[in-house]
Amino acid sequence: MTIAKGQPWGRQGPLEAAGPVAATDAELARVVAAAVLAGDVPEPTGLIGGDLFSTLGGKPSGRRPTDEDAWRYPLDALVVRSTTDGVSSEPAVAVAHVVAFRAPEAGRPSDRLVGALRGRRHSPKLRRAPWFVDETLIIANAAFVGDWNIAPRGHPNDGRLEVTQGRLGARDRRQLPGRLAAGTHLPHPGLTTSRPKALDAGMGPWRLYVDGVDTGMVDDFGVELIPDAFTAVM
């Protein structure tokens, strides 16, 4: 059941000894994807790392999924559908976040900064991508990307996407790393926020990252939240 104010969330219960364990968000998404896309409930999965793990208060030296005092958390998932050159890709599942950068129009001064977005072979890792240089779209389930608190008001089982979209000037971008680390980049007049259950990004092209994995350029994509899609144990 989606979390409700004043109500207990999750329950105690260790992972079975032979249960699957994921160390990253992308690994967790791969474990649960088939069941989520089929509308089924996947078996509980142990979680020992990643941005969702950090969001849930996990620590590298903390309890293990198989410990007797481990906790089972019901969590939402994100289903991503994209189109490129008129062809729809296979839907993907994300558990932590979807981040996209709209490629600039030809001749824009920022082209030299974000030209890597147009190349399919050489793309920066997510943290090194051009955040808010051109239009940036964050669709978060987890609060964190590394130590950046990208969605300070969200919760990974509240039945809502945490969406931030916009671009920032050079002065604001210089302050961005510190503000993201503290979760104080919001509110900002250059950024819009919303909490829908589904979102259509609109026409790009977009460079699309799903749980930190670069999926290349897409023309359009949408994200749908699936409530109570899976259970993580940690």
RODO-31497 format. One record per residue (C-alpha): residue in one letter; x, y, z. Coordinates in pm, whole numbers, plus 32768, in hexadecimal, padded with zeros to 4 digits. Layout:
BEGIN
@res->a c1->X c2->Y c3->Z;
...
//
This chain:
BEGIN
@res->m c1->8000 c2->8000 c3->8000;
@res->t c1->8080 c2->815D c3->7FA9;
@res->i c1->8109 c2->8210 c3->80D8;
@res->a c1->8010 c2->82E2 c3->819C;
@res->k c1->8057 c2->83F3 c3->8298;
@res->g c1->8060 c2->836D c3->83F9;
@res->q c1->8057 c2->8202 c3->838A;
@res->p c1->8173 c2->8104 c3->83B5;
@res->w c1->822F c2->80B5 c3->8276;
@res->g c1->82C3 c2->7F63 c3->8223;
@res->r c1->82F7 c2->7E40 c3->830D;
@res->q c1->840E c2->7D77 c3->83A7;
@res->g c1->8472 c2->7C40 c3->82EA;
@res->p c1->85C0 c2->7BBF c3->8268;
@res->l c1->8604 c2->7B5A c3->8102;
@res->e c1->85FF c2->79E7 c3->80BE;
@res->a c1->875E c2->7957 c3->80A6;
@res->a c1->873C c2->7916 c3->7F30;
@res->g c1->868D c2->7A5F c3->7EE4;
@res->p c1->8718 c2->7B4F c3->7DDE;
@res->v c1->87F9 c2->7C6D c3->7E4F;
@res->a c1->8844 c2->7DAF c3->7D91;
@res->a c1->8967 c2->7E9B c3->7DD0;
@res->t c1->88F8 c2->7FB6 c3->7CE7;
@res->d c1->87B7 c2->8056 c3->7C72;
@res->a c1->87E5 c2->7FCB c3->7B14;
@res->e c1->881A c2->7E6B c3->7B9D;
@res->l c1->86DE c2->7E85 c3->7C6D;
@res->a c1->861A c2->7F00 c3->7B3F;
@res->r c1->8693 c2->7DD8 c3->7A71;
@res->v c1->8626 c2->7CE3 c3->7B80;
@res->v c1->84C4 c2->7D6B c3->7B9B;
@res->a c1->8488 c2->7DE6 c3->7A35;
@res->a c1->83E4 c2->7CB4 c3->799C;
@res->a c1->82E5 c2->7C90 c3->7AB2;
@res->v c1->829B c2->7E05 c3->7AC4;
@res->l c1->8260 c2->7E1D c3->794D;
@res->a c1->817F c2->7CEA c3->7959;
@res->g c1->80B0 c2->7D7E c3->7A74;
@res->d c1->812B c2->7C76 c3->7B68;
@res->v c1->81D1 c2->7C9C c3->7CBB;
@res->p c1->8341 c2->7C34 c3->7CB8;
@res->e c1->83DC c2->7B74 c3->7DD6;
@res->p c1->8479 c2->7C50 c3->7EE4;
@res->t c1->85DA c2->7CC0 c3->7E8B;
@res->g c1->86F6 c2->7D14 c3->7F76;
@res->l c1->878F c2->7E6D c3->7F42;
@res->i c1->88F2 c2->7EBF c3->7FAF;
@res->g c1->894C c2->7FF5 c3->7EE6;
@res->g c1->88DC c2->8106 c3->7DF7;
@res->d c1->8819 c2->8249 c3->7E0C;
@res->l c1->86D6 c2->81A3 c3->7E7B;
@res->f c1->879C c2->80F2 c3->7F8C;
@res->s c1->881E c2->8245 c3->8005;
@res->t c1->86C2 c2->82DA c3->7FF7;
@res->l c1->8645 c2->81C7 c3->80DD;
@res->g c1->8758 c2->8215 c3->81D8;
@res->g c1->883B c2->80F5 c3->817B;
@res->k c1->89A7 c2->80F8 c3->81EA;
@res->p c1->8AC2 c2->801E c3->8162;
@res->s c1->8B0B c2->7FA6 c3->82C2;
@res->g c1->899E c2->7F78 c3->831F;
@res->r c1->88C7 c2->7E43 c3->833B;
@res->r c1->88B8 c2->7D46 c3->8220;
@res->p c1->877A c2->7CD7 c3->816B;
@res->t c1->8791 c2->7B7D c3->820A;
@res->d c1->87B3 c2->7C02 c3->836E;
@res->e c1->8690 c2->7BB1 c3->8454;
@res->d c1->864B c2->7D23 c3->848D;
@res->a c1->864A c2->7D78 c3->8318;
@res->w c1->8525 c2->7E46 c3->829E;
@res->r c1->8445 c2->7E13 c3->816F;
@res->y c1->83E3 c2->7F52 c3->80B9;
@res->p c1->82CC c2->7F60 c3->7FB4;
@res->l c1->833E c2->8049 c3->7E9E;
@res->d c1->82C2 c2->80EF c3->7D63;
@res->a c1->8362 c2->80B6 c3->7C0E;
@res->l c1->8378 c2->818B c3->7AD4;
@res->v c1->832B c2->8104 c3->7979;
@res->v c1->83DB c2->81C1 c3->7861;
@res->r c1->8364 c2->81B8 c3->76F9;
@res->s c1->8425 c2->826E c3->75E7;
@res->t c1->8414 c2->82A9 c3->7472;
@res->t c1->8530 c2->82EA c3->737D;
@res->d c1->8509 c2->8322 c3->7207;
@res->g c1->83A0 c2->82BA c3->7224;
@res->v c1->83F5 c2->816A c3->72C1;
@res->s c1->838B c2->8119 c3->7426;
@res->s c1->8490 c2->8072 c3->74FF;
@res->e c1->8450 c2->7F59 c3->75F3;
@res->p c1->83D1 c2->7FEC c3->773B;
@res->a c1->84D3 c2->800B c3->7850;
@res->v c1->84AA c2->8007 c3->79CA;
@res->a c1->8553 c2->80FA c3->7AB9;
@res->v c1->8554 c2->80E7 c3->7C32;
@res->a c1->8611 c2->8227 c3->7C8D;
@res->h c1->8603 c2->8338 c3->7B84;
@res->v c1->85E6 c2->8398 c3->7A18;
@res->v c1->86B2 c2->84C8 c3->79AC;
@res->a c1->86B0 c2->8562 c3->7851;
@res->f c1->8764 c2->8681 c3->77A7;
@res->r c1->86C6 c2->8726 c3->7679;
@res->a c1->87C8 c2->874F c3->7564;
@res->p c1->87F0 c2->88BF c3->7504;
@res->e c1->878E c2->8950 c3->73B8;
@res->a c1->88A5 c2->8977 c3->72BB;
@res->g c1->8969 c2->8AB8 c3->72E1;
@res->r c1->8917 c2->8AF0 c3->744D;
@res->p c1->8A46 c2->8B70 c3->7515;
@res->s c1->8A26 c2->8A4B c3->7605;
@res->d c1->8A60 c2->8950 c3->74ED;
@res->r c1->8BD1 c2->8943 c3->7541;
@res->l c1->8B78 c2->88E1 c3->76A6;
@res->v c1->8A7C c2->87D4 c3->7658;
@res->g c1->8AEA c2->8753 c3->7507;
@res->a c1->8B27 c2->8601 c3->75A7;
@res->l c1->89AF c2->85DC c3->75C8;
@res->r c1->898C c2->85AF c3->7452;
@res->g c1->8A90 c2->849B c3->7438;
@res->r c1->8A13 c2->8339 c3->7470;
@res->r c1->8B65 c2->82A2 c3->74C5;
@res->h c1->8BFC c2->8399 c3->75B7;
@res->s c1->8B19 c2->841F c3->76C3;
@res->p c1->8B79 c2->84A2 c3->781C;
@res->k c1->8B19 c2->83E1 c3->7951;
@res->l c1->89DF c2->8468 c3->79F2;
@res->r c1->8A88 c2->853E c3->7AFB;
@res->r c1->8B6A c2->85D9 c3->79EF;
@res->a c1->8A50 c2->8623 c3->78FC;
@res->p c1->89EE c2->8791 c3->78BA;
@res->w c1->88F4 c2->87BC c3->79D4;
@res->f c1->8812 c2->88E8 c3->798F;
@res->v c1->88F5 c2->8978 c3->787E;
@res->d c1->87D9 c2->8933 c3->778E;
@res->e c1->8689 c2->88A9 c3->77F0;
@res->t c1->86AE c2->8798 c3->78F4;
@res->l c1->8594 c2->86B2 c3->795D;
@res->i c1->85AB c2->85EB c3->7AA1;
@res->i c1->84A6 c2->84E2 c3->7AEF;
@res->a c1->84FA c2->8455 c3->7C42;
@res->n c1->8488 c2->8335 c3->7D19;
@res->a c1->85BF c2->8335 c3->7DF4;
@res->a c1->863C c2->8475 c3->7E93;
@res->f c1->87AA c2->8453 c3->7E34;
@res->v c1->889B c2->8447 c3->7D11;
@res->g c1->89D9 c2->83F4 c3->7DCD;
@res->d c1->89E8 c2->84F9 c3->7EE1;
@res->w c1->8908 c2->85ED c3->7E23;
@res->n c1->87B1 c2->860C c3->7EC0;
@res->i c1->86EE c2->8640 c3->7D7E;
@res->a c1->8592 c2->8606 c3->7E11;
@res->p c1->8598 c2->867A c3->7F7C;
@res->r c1->841D c2->8672 c3->7FA2;
@res->g c1->83D9 c2->8522 c3->7F04;
@res->h c1->83A4 c2->83C2 c3->7F84;
@res->p c1->83D5 c2->8280 c3->7EBB;
@res->n c1->8281 c2->81F5 c3->7F1D;
@res->d c1->819B c2->8325 c3->7F16;
@res->g c1->80FE c2->82D1 c3->7DC6;
@res->r c1->8187 c2->840A c3->7D1C;
@res->l c1->82A2 c2->846A c3->7C35;
@res->e c1->8382 c2->8583 c3->7CB1;
@res->v c1->83BC c2->8659 c3->7B7C;
@res->t c1->84AD c2->877D c3->7B59;
@res->q c1->84E1 c2->8828 c3->7A0A;
@res->g c1->8593 c2->895D c3->7988;
@res->r c1->86E2 c2->8A00 c3->7943;
@res->l c1->87C1 c2->8AEA c3->7A0A;
@res->g c1->88AD c2->8C05 c3->79BB;
@res->a c1->8A23 c2->8BE9 c3->79EC;
@res->r c1->8A22 c2->8C92 c3->7B41;
@res->d c1->891F c2->8BA6 c3->7BD0;
@res->r c1->89CF c2->8A79 c3->7B3A;
@res->r c1->8B11 c2->8AD1 c3->7BEE;
@res->q c1->8A54 c2->8AAF c3->7D37;
@res->l c1->899D c2->8977 c3->7CC6;
@res->p c1->8A7D c2->885F c3->7D51;
@res->g c1->8A68 c2->88E7 c3->7EB2;
@res->r c1->88F5 c2->8929 c3->7E99;
@res->l c1->88AF c2->87CE c3->7E0F;
@res->a c1->8979 c2->872E c3->7F25;
@res->a c1->88AC c2->87EC c3->8027;
@res->g c1->8762 c2->87C2 c3->7F70;
@res->t c1->8737 c2->893D c3->7F65;
@res->h c1->8727 c2->8968 c3->7DE9;
@res->l c1->85AD c2->897A c3->7E0D;
@res->p c1->84E1 c2->8A4F c3->7DFE;
@res->h c1->857E c2->8B1A c3->7CE3;
@res->p c1->84D3 c2->8C01 c3->7BE6;
@res->g c1->858B c2->8B57 c3->7AC8;
@res->l c1->850E c2->89FD c3->7B25;
@res->t c1->83AE c2->8973 c3->7B24;
@res->t c1->833D c2->8852 c3->7BFC;
@res->s c1->8212 c2->876A c3->7BF3;
@res->r c1->819D c2->8620 c3->7C87;
@res->p c1->80D9 c2->8565 c3->7B7B;
@res->k c1->809C c2->83F0 c3->7B5E;
@res->a c1->810C c2->83F1 c3->79F2;
@res->l c1->81C9 c2->84E2 c3->7911;
@res->d c1->8204 c2->8514 c3->779D;
@res->a c1->8350 c2->85C6 c3->776C;
@res->g c1->82F7 c2->8656 c3->7618;
@res->m c1->83CB c2->8664 c3->74E3;
@res->g c1->8544 c2->866C c3->7506;
@res->p c1->8634 c2->85F0 c3->74A2;
@res->w c1->868B c2->8589 c3->7603;
@res->r c1->87BA c2->84DA c3->7691;
@res->l c1->8716 c2->83E2 c3->777B;
@res->y c1->87A6 c2->8344 c3->78B6;
@res->v c1->86E0 c2->8231 c3->7965;
@res->d c1->875F c2->81E1 c3->7AC4;
@res->g c1->88A7 c2->8285 c3->7A61;
@res->v c1->88D1 c2->81B4 c3->7925;
@res->d c1->88F5 c2->8275 c3->77E0;
@res->t c1->87F0 c2->81F1 c3->76EC;
@res->g c1->8852 c2->82DE c3->75D2;
@res->m c1->878C c2->83E3 c3->7514;
@res->v c1->8612 c2->83CA c3->74F9;
@res->d c1->8517 c2->84A8 c3->744A;
@res->d c1->840A c2->848C c3->7553;
@res->f c1->83CA c2->83CA c3->7691;
@res->g c1->82CE c2->83A0 c3->77A5;
@res->v c1->82D9 c2->831C c3->7908;
@res->e c1->81C3 c2->8270 c3->79C8;
@res->l c1->81CD c2->8226 c3->7B3C;
@res->i c1->8167 c2->80CA c3->7BAF;
@res->p c1->810A c2->80D6 c3->7D21;
@res->d c1->8174 c2->7FBF c3->7E0E;
@res->a c1->8228 c2->7F17 c3->7CED;
@res->f c1->832E c2->7E52 c3->7DAF;
@res->t c1->83C9 c2->7E17 c3->7F05;
@res->a c1->852F c2->7E64 c3->7F68;
@res->v c1->85C9 c2->7DC1 c3->809B;
@res->m c1->86E5 c2->7E69 c3->8157;
//
